[in-house]
Amino acid sequence: MQARWITPLPIDTHVAQELAEKLGLSFPIAEILLRRGYSTIQNARAFLEPRLAALRPPEEIPNIGKAVDRLVTALERQEKIVLYGDYDVDGITSLALLCRSLRALGGCVDYFIPERASEGYGLSFLGLDRCFKLLEPSLLIAVDCGTNSWKEALWIRKQGVDLMIVDHHLLEKKEHPPTDWILVNPQLGFSSHSLCSVGLVFKLIHALLKRSPESSFDLRHYLDLVALGTVADLVPLTEENRIFVTHGLKQLAQSKWLGIRTLMELLDLKKPITTMDIGYKIGPRLNAAGRLNSALESLELLMTEDPREAIRIAQHLDHRNRERQVIERALNLEAEEIVTSQMVISSPRSIVLGRSHWHHGVVGIVASRISKRWHRPTLIIGFNEEGLGKGSGRSIEGFSLVEVLSQCAPYLESFGGHAMAAGLTLKKENLELFSKKFEELTASLLTEEQLIPSIRVDAEINLSQFDPSWLLDQERLGPFGIGNKQPLFLARSLEPVKEPRILKEKHFLFQFAGKKQSPLPAIFFHGALDPLPEPPWDMAFTFEWNHYQGKKSVQLQVAAIRSACLES
């Protein structure tokens, strides 16, 4: 699909030069910093040097004081605390952080994760029934789920069990929840709305330690768990999340938790650990068990102190991830064929697909791939033998999935999530009506322009002036991810110094003239699948470090190429 290139607007070069000089940055990186809204030395330095001391007081989060009161009572009385969590990385890291912390503070704590296939997501009645029979809680703490489970919350209270919910998902109801259970959720009114559940758990424990200090307990040792959950949950890496991930990545490189170290050794990860390592290596393996069966194994990896058990679980999760990839590729291929035929016939503004044999554990990954490929809000649903479908959706910029799903509620059994990602359940008999309603709403909300993917360039440079120090300065803008993307550069009128090489029949490898005629290598992943225009080219790309055979060198990673004759 042909993308729109959005080139950067002019900036005040004097301000950029001042930022460069006073902050020790190269001009192109200072230029990007200015374009991203950091126009003063003070706010630019705060961004470049995220400090844990800059975290807002945890007491600002609604109901966190009530939650701490209840935890103090439970710890003093040695009540049975049961943690009930979600099966994704945010859920299991939240459980690990909360369980390890409360046990370290002397609590009697156990944990429970529902079976994805048989019990469903969150506080389901089936999951709660097994949890209560197995563990007999006095206080149940739901983590990364439960915000909208009002019927289930009422059932819990009827069992004589107190309920606390620590969750970041949007509230479906406008009114506030009942007062006889404690809901800790930034959506109730907190400046950092983008916190995920593991970040909330960190703040809850921070507030608890402020109330009941424990000199031997260092909460900073748990920041690696916060980084894992935050990056994997695709929340914006801005504000407090940026602070958590910056320090969490450093802690991850020296993690105290045996299971994490074992998994990183298995994956042969090299320091420094990056958000890419979490997003493409660690996260998928921690997610794999929950996608195909039970996430309990992933949680056990984060909790174990047994070296042999850590190796066994890490190897098994790696094997499960390969299984997941096979299932995912088959589903993605089938879904792509259907979408391609649909686009030829009618070019819908949304994509809603459901089949009986599609594995519900990988529908989210496929929805993400389809959405990126076709630049459409996408929902992929797998139905079981009883005709109940479990689906996952991914969105595009400017379109809130959860808000549109709320308008489709009459056709759904349940739904939840946030703007860019959501989950739902529905009966197969309602699929057609739901698809029609979802398409109608999408067509009314999205313009033709929004359906065209865009390439937003951060800065235009002359490639012949490139200096490797730019990469060192670029690292100061990280960690990169949602809300803080790696800078995308534009260079005009380029010609490769030699014919491109084709790698694995789908990738291009180029060389371009760099500073002092030293060639700069560039790789264009999947670029060989489509014909290239005749050079000279305008090229959008990122700068990367390439590690090969123990050597570190600069490499360009091409995002897009167009003919240089096109207008901006």
RODO-2510 file (C-alpha; in nm, 4 decimals, decimal comma):
residues 568
     n   res          X          Y          Z
     1     m     0,0000     0,0000     0,0000
     2     q     0,1430     0,3383    -0,1062
     3     a     0,2154     0,5524     0,1999
     4     r     0,2054     0,9274     0,2482
     5     w     0,5389     1,0790     0,3394
     6     i     0,5030     1,3480     0,6044
     7     t     0,8193     1,5541     0,6185
     8     p     0,9122     1,7610     0,9265
     9     l     0,8021     2,1214     0,9659
    10     p     1,0678     2,3943     0,9993
    11     i     1,2048     2,4618     1,3467
    12     d     1,3841     2,7459     1,5200
    13     t     1,7431     2,6507     1,4404
    14     h     1,8758     2,8857     1,7103
    15     v     1,6842     2,6958     1,9804
    16     a     1,7989     2,3625     1,8381
    17     q     2,1590     2,4819     1,8338
    18     e     2,1330     2,5946     2,1962
    19     l     1,9954     2,2533     2,2965
    20     a     2,2775     2,0843     2,1069
    21     e     2,5485     2,2920     2,2735
    22     k     2,4186     2,2871     2,6317
    23     l     2,3120     1,9221     2,6313
    24     g     2,6099     1,7879     2,4352
    25     l     2,4054     1,6650     2,1394
    26     s     2,4639     1,6578     1,7660
    27     f     2,2390     1,9007     1,5798
    28     p     2,0115     1,6401     1,4099
    29     i     1,9307     1,4805     1,7479
    30     a     1,8706     1,8199     1,9109
    31     e     1,6427     1,9008     1,6189
    32     i     1,4364     1,5880     1,6888
    33     l     1,4229     1,6685     2,0595
    34     l     1,2823     2,0130     1,9761
    35     r     1,0242     1,8710     1,7348
    36     r     0,9041     1,6339     2,0052
    37     g     0,8187     1,9278     2,2299
    38     y     1,1309     1,9634     2,4449
    39     s     1,2156     2,3266     2,3806
    40     t     1,3818     2,4294     2,7076
    41     i     1,7024     2,3057     2,8653
    42     q     1,5074     2,2068     3,1764
    43     n     1,2395     1,9895     3,0168
    44     a     1,4845     1,8458     2,7624
    45     r     1,7250     1,7422     3,0388
    46     a     1,4384     1,5867     3,2385
    47     f     1,3505     1,3804     2,9304
    48     l     1,7095     1,2768     2,8569
    49     e     1,7812     1,1887     3,2208
    50     p     1,4723     1,0097     3,3604
    51     r     1,5011     0,9903     3,7402
    52     l     1,3141     0,7628     3,9795
    53     a     1,2843     1,0625     4,2115
    54     a     1,0618     1,2228     3,9475
    55     l     0,7903     0,9579     3,9915
    56     r     0,4705     1,1105     4,1239
    57     p     0,3621     1,0156     4,4777
    58     p     0,1708     0,6867     4,4640
    59     e    -0,0943     0,8317     4,6968
    60     e    -0,2223     1,0426     4,4051
    61     i    -0,3758     0,7293     4,2503
    62     p    -0,7415     0,6967     4,3567
    63     n    -0,8076     0,4373     4,6291
    64     i    -0,4449     0,3426     4,6779
    65     g    -0,4664     0,4544     5,0407
    66     k    -0,7603     0,2182     5,0986
    67     a    -0,5658    -0,0605     4,9296
    68     v    -0,2667    -0,0055     5,1568
    69     d    -0,4922    -0,0063     5,4657
    70     r    -0,6342    -0,3427     5,3611
    71     l    -0,2915    -0,4894     5,2856
    72     v    -0,1543    -0,3768     5,6222
    73     t    -0,4446    -0,5489     5,7968
    74     a    -0,3994    -0,8671     5,5917
    75     l    -0,0271    -0,8774     5,6681
    76     e    -0,0795    -0,8161     6,0394
    77     r    -0,3492    -1,0836     6,0681
    78     q    -0,1666    -1,3307     5,8408
    79     e    -0,4750    -1,3595     5,6193
    80     k    -0,4680    -1,5813     5,3134
    81     i    -0,4072    -1,3441     5,0205
    82     v    -0,4709    -1,4855     4,6745
    83     l    -0,3558    -1,2981     4,3633
    84     y    -0,5724    -1,3579     4,0561
    85     g    -0,4139    -1,2430     3,7307
    86     d    -0,4232    -1,2217     3,3540
    87     y    -0,2225    -1,4534     3,1311
    88     d    -0,0233    -1,1956     2,9316
    89     v     0,3202    -1,0550     3,0216
    90     d     0,1746    -0,7560     3,2066
    91     g    -0,0403    -0,9942     3,4087
    92     i     0,2311    -1,2423     3,5034
    93     t     0,4933    -0,9762     3,5839
    94     s     0,2323    -0,7993     3,7997
    95     l     0,1649    -1,1244     3,9863
    96     a     0,5358    -1,1965     4,0291
    97     l     0,6088    -0,8456     4,1592
    98     l     0,3145    -0,8411     4,4000
    99     c     0,3676    -1,1977     4,5228
   100     r     0,7420    -1,1593     4,5783
   101     s     0,6918    -0,8249     4,7537
   102     l     0,4133    -0,9352     4,9886
   103     r     0,5962    -1,2580     5,0751
   104     a     0,9114    -1,0581     5,1487
   105     l     0,7004    -0,8463     5,3848
   106     g     0,5804    -1,1591     5,5659
   107     g     0,2502    -1,2176     5,3875
   108     c     0,0738    -1,5495     5,3350
   109     v     0,0325    -1,5250     4,9571
   110     d    -0,0644    -1,7577     4,6731
   111     y    -0,1517    -1,6945     4,3091
   112     f    -0,3930    -1,8135     4,0420
   113     i    -0,4198    -1,7706     3,6651
   114     p    -0,7320    -1,8950     3,4806
   115     e    -0,7029    -2,1436     3,1963
   116     r    -0,7394    -1,9435     2,8767
   117     a    -0,9359    -2,2030     2,6796
   118     s    -1,1719    -2,3401     2,9442
   119     e    -1,2140    -2,0498     3,1874
   120     g    -1,1599    -1,7405     2,9769
   121     y    -1,0148    -1,4002     3,0541
   122     g    -1,0161    -1,2306     3,3916
   123     l    -1,2629    -1,2768     3,6746
   124     s    -1,4760    -1,5415     3,5075
   125     f    -1,7164    -1,7462     3,7195
   126     l    -1,5480    -2,0681     3,6062
   127     g    -1,2054    -1,9390     3,7031
   128     l    -1,3261    -1,7995     4,0352
   129     d    -1,4977    -2,1251     4,1277
   130     r    -1,1767    -2,3251     4,0787
   131     c    -0,9666    -2,0586     4,2491
   132     f    -1,1867    -2,0532     4,5621
   133     k    -1,2033    -2,4323     4,5888
   134     l    -0,8289    -2,4660     4,5422
   135     l    -0,6929    -2,1773     4,7498
   136     e    -0,9701    -2,0506     4,9855
   137     p    -0,8764    -1,6796     4,9935
   138     s    -0,9599    -1,4296     5,2649
   139     l    -0,8544    -1,1392     5,0438
   140     l    -0,8611    -1,1714     4,6638
   141     i    -0,6505    -0,9272     4,4631
   142     a    -0,7336    -0,9218     4,0917
   143     v    -0,4418    -0,7897     3,8864
   144     d    -0,4601    -0,6678     3,5246
   145     c    -0,8280    -0,7643     3,5084
   146     g    -1,1554    -0,7112     3,6906
   147     t    -1,2332    -0,3432     3,6360
   148     n    -1,5623    -0,4195     3,4626
   149     s    -1,6417    -0,7502     3,6367
   150     w    -1,9201    -0,6131     3,8554
   151     k    -2,1354    -0,9296     3,8598
   152     e    -1,8340    -1,1409     3,9488
   153     a    -1,7348    -0,8898     4,2191
   154     l    -2,0790    -0,9236     4,3762
   155     w    -2,0410    -1,3044     4,3772
   156     i    -1,7018    -1,2727     4,5498
   157     r    -1,8452    -1,0516     4,8236
   158     k    -2,1303    -1,3003     4,8780
   159     q    -1,8649    -1,5620     4,9546
   160     g    -1,7473    -1,3414     5,2418
   161     v    -1,4206    -1,2564     5,0672
   162     d    -1,2807    -0,9057     5,0346
   163     l    -1,1900    -0,7917     4,6830
   164     m    -0,9177    -0,5559     4,5626
   165     i    -0,8620    -0,4832     4,1931
   166     v    -0,5376    -0,3379     4,0563
   167     d    -0,5989    -0,2780     3,6871
   168     h    -0,5449    -0,0218     3,4114
   169     h    -0,8225    -0,1045     3,1653
   170     l    -1,0941     0,1434     3,0739
   171     l    -1,4208     0,1454     3,2662
   172     e    -1,7170     0,0464     3,0512
   173     k    -1,9693     0,1986     3,2944
   174     k    -1,9895     0,5718     3,3576
   175     e    -2,0761     0,5398     3,7261
   176     h    -1,8150     0,4504     3,9849
   177     p    -1,7973     0,0895     4,1092
   178     p    -1,9555    -0,0194     4,4404
   179     t    -1,7817     0,1015     4,7555
   180     d    -1,7501    -0,2417     4,9182
   181     w    -1,4555    -0,3375     4,6972
   182     i    -1,1345    -0,1481     4,6273
   183     l    -1,0520    -0,0510     4,2701
   184     v    -0,7037     0,0898     4,2070
   185     n    -0,7135     0,2162     3,8488
   186     p    -0,5546     0,5312     3,7006
   187     q    -0,8615     0,5729     3,4767
   188     l    -1,0514     0,6909     3,7863
   189     g    -0,8427     1,0059     3,7854
   190     f    -0,4627     1,0155     3,7724
   191     s    -0,2324     1,2180     3,5496
   192     s    -0,0436     0,9103     3,4239
   193     h    -0,3336     0,7321     3,2536
   194     s    -0,0967     0,5177     3,0484
   195     l     0,0396     0,3107     3,3361
   196     c    -0,0086    -0,0619     3,2863
   197     s    -0,0846    -0,2987     3,5715
   198     v     0,2731    -0,3857     3,6665
   199     g     0,3470    -0,0135     3,7017
   200     l     0,0434     0,0203     3,9280
   201     v     0,1603    -0,2724     4,1397
   202     f     0,4997    -0,1045     4,1778
   203     k     0,3268     0,2104     4,3020
   204     l     0,1050     0,0102     4,5372
   205     i     0,4064    -0,1565     4,6976
   206     h     0,5837     0,1801     4,7113
   207     a     0,2868     0,3247     4,9029
   208     l     0,2833     0,0208     5,1338
   209     l     0,6547     0,0600     5,2107
   210     k     0,6053     0,4284     5,2897
   211     r     0,3430     0,3238     5,5454
   212     s     0,5386     0,0258     5,6813
   213     p     0,9098     0,0696     5,6000
   214     e     1,1212    -0,2432     5,5626
   215     s     1,4948    -0,1689     5,5591
   216     s     1,5952    -0,4953     5,3900
   217     f     1,3501    -0,4486     5,1016
   218     d     1,4771    -0,2643     4,7913
   219     l     1,1942    -0,2019     4,5445
   220     r     1,4449    -0,1025     4,2736
   221     h     1,5350    -0,4712     4,2358
   222     y     1,1865    -0,5279     4,0939
   223     l     1,2111    -0,2699     3,8153
   224     d     1,3083    -0,5373     3,5625
   225     l     0,9641    -0,6936     3,6074
   226     v     0,8076    -0,3504     3,5554
   227     a     1,0051    -0,2982     3,2341
   228     l     0,9065    -0,6409     3,0985
   229     g     0,5346    -0,5845     3,1535
   230     t     0,5337    -0,2221     3,0391
   231     v     0,7100    -0,2843     2,7077
   232     a     0,5186    -0,6048     2,6313
   233     d     0,1813    -0,4406     2,7014
   234     l     0,2462    -0,1762     2,4314
   235     v     0,1622     0,1221     2,6508
   236     p     0,3250     0,4580     2,5654
   237     l     0,6844     0,4867     2,6829
   238     t     0,6312     0,8409     2,8048
   239     e     0,6189     1,0115     3,1437
   240     e     0,6386     0,7561     3,4274
   241     n     0,6549     0,4586     3,1919
   242     r     0,9712     0,6079     3,0428
   243     i     1,1238     0,6279     3,3901
   244     f     1,0234     0,2703     3,4731
   245     v     1,1600     0,1244     3,1507
   246     t     1,4840     0,3260     3,1514
   247     h     1,5787     0,1979     3,4956
   248     g     1,4134    -0,1387     3,4451
   249     l     1,6310    -0,2206     3,1437
   250     k     1,9410    -0,1539     3,3529
   251     q     1,8069    -0,3798     3,6267
   252     l     1,7176    -0,6462     3,3697
   253     a     2,0845    -0,6701     3,2730
   254     q     2,1642    -0,7667     3,6356
   255     s     1,8352    -0,9288     3,7348
   256     k     1,8083    -1,0902     4,0783
   257     w     1,5537    -1,3406     3,9475
   258     l     1,6949    -1,6743     3,8417
   259     g     1,4275    -1,7492     3,5823
   260     i     1,4799    -1,4217     3,3975
   261     r     1,8574    -1,4706     3,3911
   262     t     1,8144    -1,8270     3,2661
   263     l     1,5814    -1,7230     2,9836
   264     m     1,8159    -1,4433     2,8740
   265     e     2,1088    -1,6875     2,8718
   266     l     1,9064    -1,9304     2,6600
   267     l     1,8330    -1,6495     2,4134
   268     d     2,1998    -1,5386     2,4212
   269     l     2,1033    -1,1758     2,4858
   270     k     2,3908    -0,9314     2,5052
   271     k     2,4104    -0,6184     2,7182
   272     p     2,2704    -0,3596     2,7044
   273     i     1,9235    -0,5128     2,7032
   274     t     1,6824    -0,3144     2,4845
   275     t     1,3084    -0,2779     2,4354
   276     m     1,3537    -0,4774     2,1133
   277     d     1,4908    -0,7678     2,3197
   278     i     1,1758    -0,7586     2,5322
   279     g     0,9332    -0,7074     2,2451
   280     y     1,0735    -0,9686     2,0065
   281     k     1,2561    -1,2216     2,2254
   282     i     1,1686    -1,2298     2,5950
   283     g     0,8050    -1,1186     2,5716
   284     p     0,6910    -1,3704     2,3077
   285     r     0,8295    -1,6596     2,5106
   286     l     0,6663    -1,5447     2,8329
   287     n     0,3433    -1,5031     2,6352
   288     a     0,3677    -1,8379     2,4551
   289     a     0,2422    -2,0586     2,7399
   290     g    -0,0654    -1,8452     2,8008
   291     r    -0,1471    -1,8262     2,4308
   292     l    -0,1542    -2,2032     2,3840
   293     n    -0,2654    -2,3250     2,7268
   294     s    -0,1841    -2,1957     3,0761
   295     a     0,0362    -1,8992     3,1661
   296     l     0,1134    -2,0536     3,5041
   297     e     0,4394    -2,1957     3,3672
   298     s     0,5622    -1,8473     3,2703
   299     l     0,4806    -1,7175     3,6172
   300     e     0,6625    -2,0126     3,7745
   301     l     0,9716    -1,9156     3,5744
   302     l     0,9610    -1,5688     3,7324
   303     m     0,9158    -1,7198     4,0801
   304     t     1,1480    -2,0233     4,0873
   305     e     1,4757    -2,0381     4,2801
   306     d     1,5638    -2,3855     4,1482
   307     p     1,8293    -2,3741     3,8691
   308     r     1,7214    -2,7044     3,7120
   309     e     1,3577    -2,5988     3,7130
   310     a     1,4480    -2,2611     3,5606
   311     i     1,6328    -2,4306     3,2727
   312     r     1,3469    -2,6759     3,2157
   313     i     1,0807    -2,4045     3,2043
   314     a     1,2878    -2,1671     2,9885
   315     q     1,3516    -2,4421     2,7332
   316     h     0,9864    -2,5433     2,7323
   317     l     0,8700    -2,1836     2,6812
   318     d     1,1091    -2,1530     2,3884
   319     h     0,9596    -2,4726     2,2421
   320     r     0,6059    -2,3438     2,2991
   321     n     0,6958    -2,0223     2,1224
   322     r     0,8030    -2,2185     1,8138
   323     e     0,4704    -2,4053     1,8263
   324     r     0,2911    -2,0714     1,8480
   325     q     0,4793    -1,9429     1,5431
   326     v     0,3668    -2,2414     1,3320
   327     i     0,0023    -2,1951     1,4327
   328     e     0,0243    -1,8204     1,3808
   329     r     0,1769    -1,8476     1,0322
   330     a    -0,0986    -2,0835     0,9153
   331     l    -0,3748    -1,8605     1,0515
   332     n    -0,2133    -1,5472     0,9124
   333     l    -0,1814    -1,6994     0,5649
   334     e    -0,5482    -1,7994     0,5600
   335     a    -0,6621    -1,4607     0,6924
   336     e    -0,4475    -1,2746     0,4380
   337     e    -0,6083    -1,4656     0,1510
   338     i    -0,9550    -1,3705     0,2738
   339     v    -0,8641    -1,0039     0,3239
   340     t    -0,6998    -0,9791    -0,0173
   341     s    -1,0168    -1,1011    -0,1874
   342     q    -1,2313    -0,8647     0,0198
   343     m    -1,0165    -0,5649    -0,0684
   344     v    -1,0472    -0,6414    -0,4404
   345     i    -1,4276    -0,6597    -0,4188
   346     s    -1,5275    -0,3811    -0,1793
   347     s    -1,2296    -0,2222     0,0021
   348     p    -1,3920    -0,2109     0,3493
   349     r    -1,2698     0,0338     0,6122
   350     s    -1,2466    -0,2347     0,8785
   351     i    -1,1518    -0,6021     0,8894
   352     v    -1,3555    -0,8480     1,0967
   353     l    -1,2828    -1,2172     1,0408
   354     g    -1,3912    -1,5237     1,2367
   355     r    -1,3536    -1,8979     1,1802
   356     s    -1,4257    -2,2068     1,3901
   357     h    -1,0786    -2,3604     1,3600
   358     w    -0,8759    -2,0485     1,4422
   359     h    -0,6760    -2,0738     1,7646
   360     h    -0,7845    -1,7989     2,0028
   361     g    -0,4362    -1,7851     2,1530
   362     v    -0,2793    -1,6289     1,8418
   363     v    -0,5650    -1,4133     1,7094
   364     g    -0,4116    -1,1016     1,8653
   365     i    -0,0800    -1,1473     1,6866
   366     v    -0,2549    -1,2074     1,3546
   367     a    -0,4807    -0,9053     1,4094
   368     s    -0,1685    -0,6958     1,4604
   369     r    -0,0068    -0,8234     1,1402
   370     i    -0,3223    -0,7772     0,9306
   371     s    -0,3822    -0,4293     1,0704
   372     k    -0,0280    -0,3198     0,9857
   373     r    -0,0408    -0,4773     0,6401
   374     w    -0,3738    -0,3176     0,5376
   375     h    -0,3846    -0,0181     0,7729
   376     r    -0,7347    -0,0960     0,8968
   377     p    -0,8889    -0,1556     1,2415
   378     t    -0,8805    -0,5348     1,2580
   379     l    -1,0603    -0,7981     1,4654
   380     i    -0,9709    -1,1682     1,4389
   381     i    -1,1995    -1,4194     1,6135
   382     g    -1,1752    -1,7927     1,6800
   383     f    -1,4921    -1,9871     1,7623
   384     n    -1,5138    -2,3004     1,9759
   385     e    -1,7375    -2,6038     1,9188
   386     e    -2,0238    -2,4374     2,1074
   387     g    -2,0117    -2,1356     1,8763
   388     l    -1,8619    -1,8929     2,1271
   389     g    -1,5948    -1,6756     1,9746
   390     k    -1,2972    -1,5161     2,1447
   391     g    -1,1321    -1,2411     1,9472
   392     s    -0,8651    -0,9784     1,9622
   393     g    -0,8354    -0,6479     1,7826
   394     r    -0,5713    -0,3959     1,6844
   395     s    -0,6340    -0,0426     1,5689
   396     i    -0,4766     0,2419     1,3740
   397     e    -0,3975     0,5946     1,4836
   398     g    -0,7057     0,8047     1,5581
   399     f    -0,9487     0,5145     1,6062
   400     s    -1,0365     0,3880     1,9551
   401     l    -1,1280     0,0211     1,9405
   402     v    -1,2778     0,0034     2,2862
   403     e    -1,5036     0,3052     2,2266
   404     v    -1,6397     0,1584     1,9032
   405     l    -1,6853    -0,1839     2,0639
   406     s    -1,8930    -0,0182     2,3350
   407     q    -2,1349     0,0950     2,0621
   408     c    -2,1510    -0,2657     1,9374
   409     a    -2,2217    -0,4033     2,2856
   410     p    -2,5682    -0,5491     2,2009
   411     y    -2,3970    -0,8022     1,9726
   412     l    -2,1199    -0,8935     2,2185
   413     e    -2,1015    -1,1129     2,5260
   414     s    -1,8144    -0,9104     2,6660
   415     f    -1,5315    -0,6815     2,5602
   416     g    -1,2523    -0,4732     2,7082
   417     g    -0,9177    -0,3112     2,6404
   418     h    -0,8036     0,0298     2,5269
   419     a    -0,7751     0,2446     2,2161
   420     m    -0,5172     0,0444     2,0224
   421     a    -0,5873    -0,3103     2,1424
   422     a    -0,8960    -0,4886     2,2699
   423     g    -1,0488    -0,8285     2,3313
   424     l    -1,4050    -0,9507     2,2874
   425     t    -1,6309    -1,2526     2,3026
   426     l    -1,9422    -1,3077     2,0928
   427     k    -2,1687    -1,5826     1,9672
   428     k    -2,1178    -1,7031     1,6124
   429     e    -2,4790    -1,6232     1,5265
   430     n    -2,4069    -1,2543     1,5946
   431     l    -2,0896    -1,2319     1,3860
   432     e    -2,2561    -1,1005     1,0700
   433     l    -2,4621    -0,8354     1,2508
   434     f    -2,1636    -0,7308     1,4572
   435     s    -1,9372    -0,7064     1,1501
   436     k    -2,1926    -0,4897     0,9712
   437     k    -2,2333    -0,2554     1,2692
   438     f    -1,8579    -0,2308     1,3241
   439     e    -1,8028    -0,1461     0,9553
   440     e    -2,0771     0,1195     0,9639
   441     l    -1,9197     0,2880     1,2651
   442     t    -1,5717     0,2669     1,1164
   443     a    -1,6906     0,4191     0,7879
   444     s    -1,8496     0,7091     0,9763
   445     l    -1,5427     0,7780     1,1895
   446     l    -1,2455     0,7267     0,9559
   447     t    -1,1701     0,9497     0,6579
   448     e    -1,0058     0,8300     0,3370
   449     e    -0,6893     1,0091     0,4433
   450     q    -0,6745     0,8188     0,7744
   451     l    -0,6855     0,4904     0,5832
   452     i    -0,3613     0,5733     0,4028
   453     p    -0,0556     0,4746     0,6089
   454     s     0,1876     0,7554     0,6733
   455     i     0,5629     0,7742     0,7067
   456     r     0,6416     1,0521     0,9535
   457     v     0,9978     1,1710     0,9122
   458     d     1,1691     1,3226     1,2167
   459     a     1,4597     1,4962     1,0464
   460     e     1,6116     1,5450     0,7024
   461     i     1,9875     1,4929     0,6750
   462     n     2,2704     1,4856     0,4256
   463     l     2,4002     1,1302     0,4402
   464     s     2,7515     1,2370     0,3396
   465     q     2,7741     1,4323     0,6668
   466     f     2,6748     1,1387     0,8887
   467     d     2,8886     1,0835     1,1962
   468     p     2,8718     0,7718     1,4209
   469     s     2,8403     1,0016     1,7241
   470     w     2,4805     1,0602     1,6115
   471     l     2,3971     0,7055     1,7185
   472     l     2,5411     0,7631     2,0652
   473     d     2,3301     1,0769     2,0961
   474     q     2,0259     0,8935     1,9590
   475     e     2,0555     0,6395     2,2412
   476     r     1,9884     0,9217     2,4876
   477     l     1,6409     0,9622     2,3348
   478     g     1,5556     0,5990     2,4186
   479     p     1,4132     0,3672     2,5304
   480     f     1,2079     0,3499     2,2121
   481     g     0,8608     0,2098     2,1696
   482     i     0,4979     0,3209     2,1572
   483     g     0,4773     0,6965     2,2124
   484     n     0,8525     0,7440     2,1726
   485     k     0,9491     0,5983     1,8388
   486     q     1,3028     0,5606     1,7160
   487     p     1,3886     0,8624     1,4967
   488     l     1,3163     0,8241     1,1266
   489     f     1,5477     1,0173     0,8954
   490     l     1,5082     1,1300     0,5360
   491     a     1,7911     1,1579     0,2829
   492     r     1,7200     1,2788    -0,0712
   493     s     1,8535     1,1944    -0,4150
   494     l     2,0544     0,8890    -0,3144
   495     e     2,2180     0,6413    -0,5489
   496     p     2,3706     0,3146    -0,4261
   497     v     2,7435     0,2797    -0,4874
   498     k     2,6865    -0,0692    -0,6324
   499     e     2,4011    -0,2945    -0,7396
   500     p     2,1798    -0,4044    -0,4483
   501     r     2,2236    -0,7576    -0,3164
   502     i     1,9203    -0,9743    -0,2501
   503     l     1,9237    -1,1708     0,0763
   504     k     1,7001    -1,4749     0,1332
   505     e     1,4991    -1,3811    -0,1780
   506     k     1,3167    -1,0985     0,0018
   507     h     1,5595    -0,8473     0,1564
   508     f     1,7788    -0,5844    -0,0117
   509     l     2,1294    -0,4937     0,0995
   510     f     2,2600    -0,1565    -0,0276
   511     q     2,5697     0,0545     0,0148
   512     f     2,5663     0,4335     0,0035
   513     a     2,8467     0,6860     0,0043
   514     g     2,9070     0,8188     0,3536
   515     k     3,1426     1,0667     0,5115
   516     k     3,4845     1,0740     0,3412
   517     q     3,3442     0,8253     0,0877
   518     s     3,3295     0,5481     0,3503
   519     p     3,0373     0,3260     0,2409
   520     l     2,7349     0,3021     0,4669
   521     p     2,5518    -0,0352     0,4535
   522     a     2,1723    -0,0340     0,4512
   523     i     1,9251    -0,3202     0,4766
   524     f     1,5672    -0,3072     0,3467
   525     f     1,3739    -0,5934     0,5050
   526     h     1,1121    -0,7403     0,2665
   527     g     1,2054    -0,4696     0,0165
   528     a     1,2755    -0,7220    -0,2606
   529     l     0,9099    -0,8314    -0,2621
   530     d     0,8166    -0,5200    -0,4629
   531     p     0,9979    -0,3528    -0,7560
   532     l     1,2267    -0,0611    -0,6782
   533     p     1,1930     0,2683    -0,8656
   534     e     1,4878     0,3809    -1,0750
   535     p     1,7435     0,5795    -0,8713
   536     p     1,8012     0,8459    -0,7538
   537     w     1,5851     0,7800    -0,4482
   538     d     1,4483     0,9554    -0,1456
   539     m     1,4947     0,7171     0,1442
   540     a     1,3389     0,7013     0,4922
   541     f     1,5487     0,5032     0,7400
   542     t     1,6682     0,4575     1,0946
   543     f     2,0249     0,4301     1,2209
   544     e     2,1196     0,1055     1,3954
   545     w     2,4222    -0,0624     1,5473
   546     n     2,5030    -0,3864     1,3683
   547     h     2,6780    -0,6517     1,5810
   548     y     2,8525    -0,9152     1,3699
   549     q     3,1362    -1,1508     1,4602
   550     g     3,2223    -0,9440     1,7654
   551     k     3,2403    -0,6175     1,5716
   552     k     3,0097    -0,3170     1,6077
   553     s     2,9332    -0,1013     1,3047
   554     v     2,6732     0,1432     1,1774
   555     q     2,3896     0,0236     0,9559
   556     l     2,0868     0,1957     0,8061
   557     q     1,7536     0,0153     0,8272
   558     v     1,5358     0,1291     0,5382
   559     a     1,1680     0,1973     0,6075
   560     a     1,0671     0,3180     0,2593
   561     i     1,2077     0,4232    -0,0772
   562     r     1,0504     0,6454    -0,3404
   563     s     1,1630     0,8155    -0,6579
   564     a     1,3480     1,1369    -0,5843
   565     c     1,1344     1,3234    -0,8362
   566     l     0,8251     1,3069    -0,6096
   567     e     0,7232     1,6134    -0,4139
   568     s     0,7354     1,6201    -0,0310
***
